[in-house]
Amino acid sequence: MLMMELLKRTKGKLNHNKSTKDAYEYYKNNNVTDVSKLNFLKVAKELNEKLLKLCIADNIPLYLPYMGKIEIRKYKRKLFDEEGNLKFRIIDYKKTNEARKETGDPEVIILRTNDHSDGFTYKFYWRKNYCQDPLIKRLAFKAVRNLNRFLAEQILTEKNDYYEIRAYKSLRERSKFF
């Protein structure tokens, strides 16, 4: 009985991801020009990669009509709480495994320090403040692996400095910056 209720849980909800294949079906039904599916997918993939690489390499936000903008943001993680206790551990698995082999102690843990980026963590940030559609707020942007690798390369070259996400304690503190 409980299993049946769990299976019915998502009925009637939007639980399907849209992809470029769905975009091709929409294009084919609403346009007169005949483009093969393979060519459409190649062009869409190449265009998306070039736009996001431009966003990463030149630090230019990618404006999406009626959907907001995608940009790269940096933030500092708070590793310690108010009492000085470690909130969470970011383990450097490669160095930990090397240290365990050298010392023979299976309890050794080496934490990642992000020295190359001065302790900052970088991520894709989809700013949806000016979205026209309320359903857009439920969506998420997750970059593919090769774009995350390209972002990591750009961070290591220290070519760009991205905008920082700040946590404000009050509206008064926020108004000092804007």
C-alpha positions as CSV (number, residue, x, y, z in Angstrom):
1,M,0.0,0.0,0.0
2,L,2.8,2.4,0.9
3,M,4.7,1.6,-2.2
4,M,1.7,2.4,-4.4
5,E,1.4,5.8,-2.8
6,L,5.0,6.6,-3.4
7,L,4.7,5.6,-7.1
8,K,1.8,8.0,-7.6
9,R,3.6,10.9,-5.9
10,T,4.9,12.6,-9.1
11,K,1.9,12.0,-11.3
12,G,0.8,15.2,-12.9
13,K,4.0,17.1,-12.1
14,L,6.7,18.3,-14.4
15,N,9.3,15.6,-13.9
16,H,10.9,15.5,-17.4
17,N,14.1,17.3,-18.3
18,K,14.0,19.1,-21.6
19,S,17.0,18.6,-23.9
20,T,18.2,19.7,-27.4
21,K,16.2,16.8,-28.9
22,D,13.0,18.4,-27.6
23,A,14.2,21.7,-29.0
24,Y,14.7,20.1,-32.4
25,E,11.1,18.7,-32.3
26,Y,9.8,22.2,-31.5
27,Y,12.0,23.7,-34.3
28,K,10.8,21.1,-36.8
29,N,7.1,21.6,-36.0
30,N,7.3,25.5,-36.2
31,N,9.8,26.2,-39.0
32,V,9.7,25.7,-42.8
33,T,13.4,25.2,-43.4
34,D,14.5,21.5,-43.4
35,V,17.5,20.9,-41.2
36,S,18.6,17.4,-40.3
37,K,18.5,16.4,-36.6
38,L,22.3,15.7,-36.6
39,N,23.1,19.2,-37.9
40,F,20.7,20.9,-35.5
41,L,22.3,19.0,-32.5
42,K,25.8,19.9,-33.7
43,V,25.1,23.6,-34.1
44,A,23.2,23.7,-30.7
45,K,26.1,22.0,-28.9
46,E,28.8,24.1,-30.5
47,L,26.8,27.4,-29.9
48,N,26.2,26.5,-26.2
49,E,29.8,25.6,-25.6
50,K,31.1,28.8,-27.3
51,L,28.8,31.0,-25.3
52,L,29.6,29.4,-22.0
53,K,33.4,29.4,-22.7
54,L,33.1,33.1,-23.5
55,C,31.3,33.6,-20.2
56,I,34.2,31.8,-18.4
57,A,37.2,33.1,-20.3
58,D,36.3,36.7,-20.6
59,N,34.0,37.0,-17.5
60,I,31.1,38.1,-19.6
61,P,27.6,37.3,-18.2
62,L,25.4,35.3,-20.5
63,Y,22.1,37.0,-20.8
64,L,19.1,34.7,-21.6
65,P,16.0,36.5,-22.8
66,Y,13.1,36.3,-20.2
67,M,15.2,33.8,-18.2
68,G,17.9,35.9,-16.4
69,K,21.6,35.6,-16.7
70,I,24.3,33.0,-16.1
71,E,27.7,34.1,-14.7
72,I,30.6,32.9,-12.7
73,R,30.7,33.8,-9.0
74,K,33.2,33.2,-6.3
75,Y,32.6,32.8,-2.6
76,K,34.5,31.9,0.5
77,R,33.3,28.9,2.4
78,K,33.0,29.2,6.2
79,L,34.8,26.2,7.4
80,F,34.5,27.0,11.1
81,D,31.5,27.9,13.2
82,E,31.4,30.5,16.0
83,E,33.1,28.2,18.5
84,G,36.0,27.4,16.1
85,N,34.8,23.9,15.4
86,L,35.2,22.5,11.8
87,K,31.7,22.5,10.2
88,F,32.6,20.2,7.3
89,R,35.7,18.6,5.9
90,I,36.8,19.0,2.3
91,I,39.1,16.0,1.9
92,D,41.9,16.0,-0.7
93,Y,41.7,12.4,-1.6
94,K,44.8,12.2,-3.8
95,K,47.1,13.6,-1.1
96,T,45.3,11.6,1.6
97,N,45.9,8.3,-0.3
98,E,49.6,9.2,-0.9
99,A,50.1,10.1,2.8
100,R,48.4,6.8,3.9
101,K,50.8,4.8,1.6
102,E,53.8,6.7,3.0
103,T,53.0,6.5,6.7
104,G,51.0,3.2,6.7
105,D,48.4,4.9,8.9
106,P,44.8,4.4,7.5
107,E,43.5,7.2,9.8
108,V,45.5,10.1,8.1
109,I,43.3,12.7,6.5
110,I,44.5,15.8,4.5
111,L,42.1,18.6,4.0
112,R,41.9,20.7,0.8
113,T,43.0,24.3,1.4
114,N,42.3,26.1,-2.0
115,D,45.6,27.9,-1.7
116,H,45.7,28.4,-5.5
117,S,42.5,30.6,-5.4
118,D,43.1,32.2,-2.0
119,G,40.4,30.1,-0.4
120,F,37.6,31.0,-2.8
121,T,35.3,28.5,-4.5
122,Y,33.9,29.2,-7.9
123,K,30.6,28.2,-9.4
124,F,28.1,28.9,-12.2
125,Y,25.4,31.2,-10.9
126,W,22.0,31.6,-12.6
127,R,20.6,34.9,-11.6
128,K,16.8,34.7,-12.0
129,N,15.8,38.0,-10.5
130,Y,14.3,39.4,-13.6
131,C,12.6,36.3,-15.0
132,Q,9.3,36.7,-16.6
133,D,8.1,33.2,-16.1
134,P,7.5,32.0,-12.5
135,L,8.2,28.4,-13.4
136,I,11.8,29.3,-14.3
137,K,12.5,29.8,-10.6
138,R,12.1,26.0,-10.1
139,L,14.8,25.1,-12.7
140,A,18.5,24.7,-12.0
141,F,21.6,25.0,-14.1
142,K,24.2,22.3,-13.9
143,A,27.2,22.7,-16.2
144,V,28.6,19.7,-18.0
145,R,32.0,18.3,-17.0
146,N,34.1,19.8,-19.7
147,L,32.9,23.3,-18.8
148,N,33.7,22.8,-15.2
149,R,37.2,21.6,-16.2
150,F,37.6,24.7,-18.4
151,L,36.6,26.9,-15.5
152,A,39.2,25.1,-13.3
153,E,41.9,25.8,-16.0
154,Q,40.9,29.5,-16.1
155,I,41.1,29.7,-12.3
156,L,44.6,28.2,-12.3
157,T,45.9,30.7,-14.8
158,E,44.6,33.6,-12.6
159,K,43.5,35.5,-15.7
160,N,40.1,36.6,-14.5
161,D,38.7,37.8,-11.2
162,Y,35.0,37.0,-10.8
163,Y,32.4,38.7,-8.7
164,E,32.1,37.6,-5.1
165,I,28.9,36.4,-3.5
166,R,28.6,38.0,-0.1
167,A,26.3,37.1,2.8
168,Y,24.9,40.2,4.4
169,K,23.6,40.2,7.9
170,S,21.1,42.9,7.5
171,L,19.6,45.1,4.8
172,R,21.5,48.1,6.2
173,E,24.8,46.4,5.7
174,R,23.8,45.5,2.2
175,S,22.9,49.1,1.3
176,K,26.5,50.1,2.0
177,F,27.6,48.3,-1.2
178,F,24.7,49.3,-3.5
